[in-house]
C-alpha cells in the first residue's frame, strides 16, 4: 500500500536542499515530471511491476490510492515528503495547484504492457 518516506533536507539562510539518496526501495530507471496541469484527473492506473516515488517539488496536489482493499488520500504539499506507490496501487492525481511541479521516479523504464487501467 502507498506510504510516505521522509526525504533528508537541509535548510539555512541561503536556501534549502533536499536529497534523494539511499532512500528509495528501488533503483531509479525513469524520471518524469508533470506541470501546468488544468483541473484534469491524471493517472487512473496501476502497474504490473513499476514502483513509483512521487514528490510535489513545488505547489501541491492530491493522490488517491487503492489496492482493492484499502482506499487512501494523500496531500502532497512539501518537497521533502515522498509518496511510494507500489505496483498494486491503482491511483489518480488531482487538485493540482496552479504552480505545481510533480516529480515521479520509477523503478522501470516505460512499457505500455506494464499499465493496468481498470480500477479494482
MDTraj code that builds the backbone (N, CA, C; nanometers):
import mdtraj as md
import numpy as np

residues = "UNK UNK UNK UNK UNK UNK UNK UNK UNK UNK UNK UNK UNK UNK UNK UNK UNK UNK UNK UNK UNK UNK UNK UNK UNK UNK UNK UNK UNK UNK UNK UNK UNK UNK UNK UNK UNK UNK UNK UNK UNK UNK UNK UNK UNK UNK UNK UNK UNK UNK UNK UNK UNK UNK UNK UNK UNK UNK UNK UNK UNK UNK UNK UNK UNK UNK UNK UNK UNK UNK UNK UNK UNK UNK UNK UNK UNK UNK UNK UNK UNK UNK UNK UNK UNK UNK UNK UNK UNK UNK UNK UNK UNK UNK UNK UNK UNK UNK UNK UNK UNK UNK UNK UNK UNK UNK UNK UNK UNK UNK UNK UNK UNK UNK UNK UNK UNK UNK UNK UNK".split()
xyz = np.array([
    [0.0840, -0.1190, 0.0000],
    [0.0000, 0.0000, 0.0000],
    [0.0880, 0.1247, 0.0000],
    [0.0383, 0.2294, -0.0589],
    [0.1125, 0.3555, -0.0663],
    [0.1527, 0.4016, 0.0731],
    [0.2736, 0.4594, 0.0828],
    [0.3226, 0.5066, 0.2130],
    [0.4248, 0.6196, 0.1943],
    [0.4400, 0.6994, 0.2987],
    [0.5315, 0.8140, 0.2978],
    [0.6745, 0.7719, 0.3259],
    [0.7676, 0.8461, 0.2665],
    [0.9090, 0.8404, 0.3002],
    [0.9530, 0.9853, 0.3196],
    [1.0159, 1.0125, 0.4321],
    [1.0687, 1.1479, 0.4576],
    [1.2045, 1.1604, 0.3893],
    [1.2213, 1.2675, 0.3170],
    [1.3478, 1.2914, 0.2476],
    [1.4372, 1.3800, 0.3333],
    [1.5660, 1.3527, 0.3289],
    [1.6622, 1.4301, 0.4062],
    [1.6712, 1.5705, 0.3476],
    [1.6492, 1.6711, 0.4320],
    [1.6527, 1.8103, 0.3867],
    [1.7413, 1.8930, 0.4782],
    [1.8017, 1.9931, 0.4184],
    [1.8891, 2.0845, 0.4913],
    [1.8465, 2.2263, 0.4564],
    [1.8257, 2.3089, 0.5579],
    [1.7866, 2.4485, 0.5350],
    [1.8827, 2.5415, 0.6072],
    [1.9104, 2.6527, 0.5421],
    [1.9948, 2.7561, 0.6014],
    [1.9552, 2.8886, 0.5370],
    [2.0260, 2.9940, 0.5700],
    [1.9893, 3.1270, 0.5214],
    [1.9939, 3.1377, 0.3687],
    [2.0781, 3.0575, 0.3034],
    [2.0904, 3.0634, 0.1575],
    [1.9818, 2.9864, 0.0840],
    [1.9085, 2.9021, 0.1578],
    [1.8033, 2.8227, 0.0952],
    [1.7983, 2.6820, 0.1503],
    [1.7251, 2.5971, 0.0824],
    [1.7056, 2.4587, 0.1262],
    [1.7528, 2.3613, 0.0189],
    [1.7931, 2.2433, 0.0640],
    [1.8397, 2.1363, -0.0239],
    [1.7760, 2.0077, 0.0247],
    [1.7126, 1.9347, -0.0655],
    [1.6554, 1.8043, -0.0323],
    [1.7255, 1.6987, -0.1153],
    [1.7597, 1.5861, -0.0501],
    [1.8382, 1.4806, -0.1129],
    [1.7562, 1.3526, -0.1225],
    [1.7604, 1.2905, -0.2399],
    [1.7021, 1.1564, -0.2560],
    [1.8190, 1.0632, -0.2831],
    [1.8656, 0.9986, -0.1778],
    [1.9838, 0.9129, -0.1854],
    [1.9704, 0.8029, -0.0814],
    [1.9816, 0.6772, -0.1249],
    [1.9707, 0.5617, -0.0353],
    [1.8397, 0.5648, 0.0428],
    [1.7345, 0.6147, -0.0190],
    [1.6053, 0.6312, 0.0472],
    [1.4977, 0.5462, -0.0182],
    [1.5051, 0.5304, -0.1483],
    [1.4005, 0.4620, -0.2228],
    [1.4214, 0.3111, -0.2205],
    [1.3119, 0.2338, -0.2235],
    [1.3241, 0.0872, -0.2195],
    [1.3492, 0.0261, -0.3574],
    [1.4084, 0.1033, -0.4485],
    [1.4357, 0.0552, -0.5829],
    [1.5418, 0.1437, -0.6485],
    [1.5995, 0.0918, -0.7563],
    [1.6922, 0.1692, -0.8385],
    [1.6093, 0.2478, -0.9399],
    [1.6368, 0.3755, -0.9551],
    [1.5602, 0.4610, -1.0456],
    [1.6020, 0.4335, -1.1897],
    [1.5016, 0.4023, -1.2745],
    [1.5271, 0.3789, -1.4164],
    [1.4554, 0.4809, -1.5050],
    [1.3639, 0.5583, -1.4461],
    [1.2899, 0.6575, -1.5244],
    [1.2517, 0.7730, -1.4342],
    [1.2625, 0.8953, -1.4860],
    [1.2236, 1.0160, -1.4130],
    [1.1361, 1.1000, -1.5056],
    [1.0229, 1.1463, -1.4531],
    [0.9420, 1.2404, -1.5292],
    [0.8758, 1.3378, -1.4340],
    [0.8308, 1.4499, -1.4871],
    [0.7590, 1.5457, -1.4042],
    [0.6426, 1.6052, -1.4817],
    [0.5402, 1.6430, -1.4065],
    [0.4154, 1.6949, -1.4615],
    [0.3975, 1.8370, -1.4091],
    [0.3563, 1.9278, -1.4958],
    [0.3345, 2.0666, -1.4546],
    [0.2337, 2.1298, -1.5503],
    [0.1906, 2.2515, -1.5188],
    [0.0894, 2.3229, -1.5981],
    [-0.0384, 2.2406, -1.6138],
    [-0.0784, 2.1730, -1.5075],
    [-0.1966, 2.0864, -1.5113],
    [-0.3231, 2.1700, -1.4921],
    [-0.4246, 2.1411, -1.5737],
    [-0.5538, 2.2067, -1.5546],
    [-0.6300, 2.1289, -1.4465],
    [-0.7606, 2.1273, -1.4495],
    [-0.8360, 2.0569, -1.3450],
    [-0.8583, 1.9095, -1.3781],
    [-0.7787, 1.8546, -1.4677],
    [-0.7885, 1.7138, -1.5061],
    [-0.7474, 1.6213, -1.3927],
    [-0.7987, 1.5000, -1.3998],
    [-0.7541, 1.3926, -1.3102],
    [-0.6552, 1.3085, -1.3898],
    [-0.5354, 1.2951, -1.3374],
    [-0.4279, 1.2225, -1.4047],
    [-0.4142, 1.0830, -1.3446],
    [-0.3339, 0.9998, -1.4068],
    [-0.3063, 0.8660, -1.3555],
    [-0.4106, 0.7665, -1.4045],
    [-0.4969, 0.7238, -1.3133],
    [-0.6029, 0.6255, -1.3421],
    [-0.5439, 0.4929, -1.3881],
    [-0.4435, 0.4451, -1.3146],
    [-0.3824, 0.3176, -1.3481],
    [-0.3043, 0.2615, -1.2292],
    [-0.2608, 0.1384, -1.2454],
    [-0.1637, 0.0744, -1.1573],
    [-0.0675, 0.0012, -1.2486],
    [0.0239, -0.0759, -1.1916],
    [0.1267, -0.1407, -1.2728],
    [0.1405, -0.2885, -1.2383],
    [0.1997, -0.3617, -1.3286],
    [0.2381, -0.4998, -1.3008],
    [0.3680, -0.5027, -1.2199],
    [0.4659, -0.4161, -1.2576],
    [0.5979, -0.4209, -1.1947],
    [0.6443, -0.2892, -1.1346],
    [0.6083, -0.1769, -1.1921],
    [0.6697, -0.0488, -1.1580],
    [0.6323, 0.0020, -1.0192],
    [0.7338, 0.0381, -0.9428],
    [0.7182, 0.1106, -0.8165],
    [0.7476, 0.2563, -0.8490],
    [0.6714, 0.3484, -0.7907],
    [0.6928, 0.4902, -0.8168],
    [0.7142, 0.5656, -0.6858],
    [0.7973, 0.6669, -0.6922],
    [0.8181, 0.7597, -0.5812],
    [0.7727, 0.8964, -0.6306],
    [0.6733, 0.9548, -0.5639],
    [0.6129, 1.0802, -0.6084],
    [0.6428, 1.1921, -0.5104],
    [0.6863, 1.3062, -0.5646],
    [0.7175, 1.4237, -0.4832],
    [0.6597, 1.5460, -0.5538],
    [0.5845, 1.6265, -0.4819],
    [0.5412, 1.7538, -0.5383],
    [0.6485, 1.8545, -0.4967],
    [0.7419, 1.8821, -0.5885],
    [0.8566, 1.9654, -0.5529],
    [0.8216, 2.1131, -0.5469],
    [0.7062, 2.1488, -0.6039],
    [0.6554, 2.2856, -0.5921],
    [0.5034, 2.2795, -0.5934],
    [0.4387, 2.3611, -0.5128],
    [0.2936, 2.3620, -0.5086],
    [0.2390, 2.2397, -0.4376],
    [0.1219, 2.1942, -0.4827],
    [0.0577, 2.0817, -0.4149],
    [-0.0337, 2.0062, -0.5105],
    [-0.0655, 1.8839, -0.4716],
    [-0.1646, 1.8024, -0.5401],
    [-0.2104, 1.6938, -0.4447],
    [-0.3123, 1.6209, -0.4868],
    [-0.3668, 1.5124, -0.4048],
    [-0.3562, 1.3827, -0.4834],
    [-0.3230, 1.2754, -0.4126],
    [-0.3213, 1.1431, -0.4742],
    [-0.4218, 1.0556, -0.4018],
    [-0.5068, 0.9921, -0.4808],
    [-0.5965, 0.8872, -0.4299],
    [-0.5332, 0.7546, -0.4680],
    [-0.5297, 0.6605, -0.3747],
    [-0.4696, 0.5305, -0.3997],
    [-0.5564, 0.4213, -0.3375],
    [-0.5704, 0.3104, -0.4113],
    [-0.6395, 0.1935, -0.3567],
    [-0.5678, 0.0674, -0.4025],
    [-0.5628, -0.0300, -0.3134],
    [-0.5074, -0.1600, -0.3501],
    [-0.6193, -0.2643, -0.3617],
    [-0.7423, -0.2167, -0.3693],
    [-0.8576, -0.3052, -0.3784],
    [-0.9151, -0.3406, -0.2432],
    [-0.8425, -0.3125, -0.1378],
    [-0.8865, -0.3413, -0.0007],
    [-0.8930, -0.2159, 0.0847],
    [-0.8030, -0.1220, 0.0579],
    [-0.7922, -0.0001, 0.1369],
    [-0.7790, 0.1196, 0.0446],
    [-0.8593, 0.2245, 0.0718],
    [-0.8539, 0.3493, -0.0032],
    [-0.7848, 0.4552, 0.0823],
    [-0.6995, 0.5351, 0.0196],
    [-0.6293, 0.6407, 0.0924],
    [-0.6170, 0.7647, 0.0055],
    [-0.6166, 0.8811, 0.0714],
    [-0.5895, 1.0093, 0.0061],
    [-0.4638, 1.0677, 0.0689],
    [-0.3755, 1.1211, -0.0137],
    [-0.2508, 1.1798, 0.0324],
    [-0.2391, 1.3205, -0.0243],
    [-0.2113, 1.4161, 0.0622],
    [-0.1886, 1.5543, 0.0202],
    [-0.0381, 1.5738, 0.0054],
    [0.0067, 1.5975, -0.1168],
    [0.1485, 1.6223, -0.1421],
    [0.1681, 1.7726, -0.1502],
    [0.2306, 1.8285, -0.0482],
    [0.2468, 1.9740, -0.0415],
    [0.3791, 2.0154, 0.0207],
    [0.4749, 1.9229, 0.0207],
    [0.6057, 1.9503, 0.0778],
    [0.7128, 1.8813, -0.0069],
    [0.8165, 1.9516, -0.0482],
    [0.9189, 1.8896, -0.1317],
    [1.0089, 1.7910, -0.0570],
    [0.9904, 1.7762, 0.0731],
    [1.0724, 1.6794, 0.1460],
    [0.9918, 1.5574, 0.1924],
    [0.8726, 1.5378, 0.1328],
    [0.7941, 1.4165, 0.1589],
    [0.7729, 1.3455, 0.0263],
    [0.7960, 1.2180, 0.0282],
    [0.7892, 1.1350, -0.0920],
    [0.6853, 1.0254, -0.0687],
    [0.5952, 1.0067, -0.1636],
    [0.4954, 0.9014, -0.1533],
    [0.5383, 0.7845, -0.2406],
    [0.5524, 0.6676, -0.1800],
    [0.5859, 0.5461, -0.2536],
    [0.4563, 0.4788, -0.2958],
    [0.4436, 0.4544, -0.4257],
    [0.3281, 0.3840, -0.4811],
    [0.3754, 0.2482, -0.5300],
    [0.3233, 0.1420, -0.4678],
    [0.3579, 0.0062, -0.5079],
    [0.2832, -0.0306, -0.6359],
    [0.3270, -0.1339, -0.7077],
    [0.2622, -0.1686, -0.8338],
    [0.1113, -0.1915, -0.8213],
    [0.0661, -0.2465, -0.7098],
    [-0.0773, -0.2760, -0.6934],
    [-0.1618, -0.1538, -0.6569],
    [-0.1002, -0.0398, -0.6390],
    [-0.1724, 0.0828, -0.6009],
    [-0.2318, 0.1510, -0.7239],
    [-0.3612, 0.1246, -0.7507],
    [-0.4323, 0.1980, -0.8556],
    [-0.4473, 0.3391, -0.8026],
    [-0.4094, 0.4397, -0.8820],
    [-0.4019, 0.5750, -0.8272],
    [-0.4445, 0.6812, -0.9280],
    [-0.4855, 0.7933, -0.8723],
    [-0.5135, 0.9127, -0.9504],
    [-0.4421, 1.0294, -0.8848],
    [-0.4119, 1.1299, -0.9652],
    [-0.3540, 1.2539, -0.9152],
    [-0.4481, 1.3652, -0.9576],
    [-0.4829, 1.4533, -0.8641],
    [-0.5778, 1.5593, -0.8924],
    [-0.5555, 1.6781, -0.8005],
    [-0.6360, 1.7811, -0.8192],
    [-0.6310, 1.9019, -0.7373],
    [-0.4912, 1.9643, -0.7374],
    [-0.4321, 1.9740, -0.8561],
    [-0.3007, 2.0365, -0.8700],
    [-0.3134, 2.1870, -0.8495],
    [-0.2261, 2.2447, -0.7688],
    [-0.2224, 2.3903, -0.7582],
    [-0.1673, 2.4448, -0.8898],
    [-0.1938, 2.5704, -0.9181],
    [-0.1506, 2.6313, -1.0455],
    [0.0005, 2.6224, -1.0652],
    [0.0772, 2.6289, -0.9536],
    [0.2233, 2.6280, -0.9618],
    [0.2857, 2.4903, -0.9393],
    [0.2041, 2.3847, -0.9364],
    [0.2536, 2.2505, -0.9017],
    [0.3547, 2.1985, -1.0041],
    [0.4612, 2.1407, -0.9501],
    [0.5570, 2.0623, -1.0282],
    [0.5666, 1.9291, -0.9561],
    [0.5190, 1.8235, -1.0221],
    [0.5029, 1.6910, -0.9647],
    [0.6071, 1.5975, -1.0268],
    [0.7001, 1.5500, -0.9437],
    [0.8117, 1.4673, -0.9883],
    [0.7846, 1.3208, -0.9556],
    [0.8136, 1.2315, -1.0519],
    [0.7995, 1.0876, -1.0289],
    [0.9286, 1.0182, -1.0676],
    [0.9774, 0.9342, -0.9771],
    [1.0920, 0.8484, -1.0023],
    [1.0380, 0.7055, -1.0074],
    [1.0704, 0.6321, -1.1139],
    [1.0122, 0.4999, -1.1350],
    [1.1189, 0.3913, -1.1389],
    [1.0779, 0.2729, -1.0959],
    [1.1701, 0.1595, -1.0898],
    [1.1919, 0.0929, -1.2249],
    [1.1067, 0.1247, -1.3232],
    [1.1155, 0.0605, -1.4544],
    [1.1107, 0.1656, -1.5648],
    [1.1666, 0.1341, -1.6777],
    [1.1510, 0.2179, -1.7957],
    [1.0080, 0.2061, -1.8452],
    [0.9638, 0.3005, -1.9268],
    [0.8271, 0.2973, -1.9774],
    [0.8020, 0.1716, -2.0596],
    [0.6915, 0.1041, -2.0281],
    [0.6474, -0.0134, -2.1017],
    [0.4950, -0.0133, -2.0988],
    [0.4290, 0.0093, -2.2124],
    [0.2831, 0.0153, -2.2117],
    [0.2173, -0.1129, -2.1607],
    [0.2880, -0.2258, -2.1691],
    [0.2338, -0.3533, -2.1204],
    [0.2318, -0.3613, -1.9673],
    [0.3018, -0.2696, -1.9006],
    [0.3083, -0.2687, -1.7540],
    [0.1869, -0.1998, -1.6912],
    [0.1073, -0.1300, -1.7700],
    [-0.0047, -0.0492, -1.7172],
    [-0.1326, -0.1320, -1.7106],
    [-0.2053, -0.1154, -1.5993],
    [-0.3378, -0.1756, -1.5800],
    [-0.4323, -0.0583, -1.5550],
    [-0.5237, -0.0355, -1.6465],
    [-0.6111, 0.0831, -1.6385],
    [-0.7421, 0.0553, -1.5650],
    [-0.7854, -0.0683, -1.5566],
    [-0.9115, -0.0988, -1.4907],
    [-0.8968, -0.0842, -1.3396],
    [-0.9870, -0.0054, -1.2761],
    [-0.9821, 0.0044, -1.1294],
    [-1.0271, -0.1264, -1.0656],
    [-0.9980, -0.1403, -0.9382],
    [-1.0419, -0.2608, -0.8656],
    [-1.1925, -0.2624, -0.8588],
])
top = md.Topology()
chain = top.add_chain()
for i, resn in enumerate(residues, 1):
    res = top.add_residue(resn, chain, resSeq=i)
    for name in ("N", "CA", "C"):
        top.add_atom(name, md.element.get_by_symbol(name[0]), res)
traj = md.Trajectory(xyz[None], top)
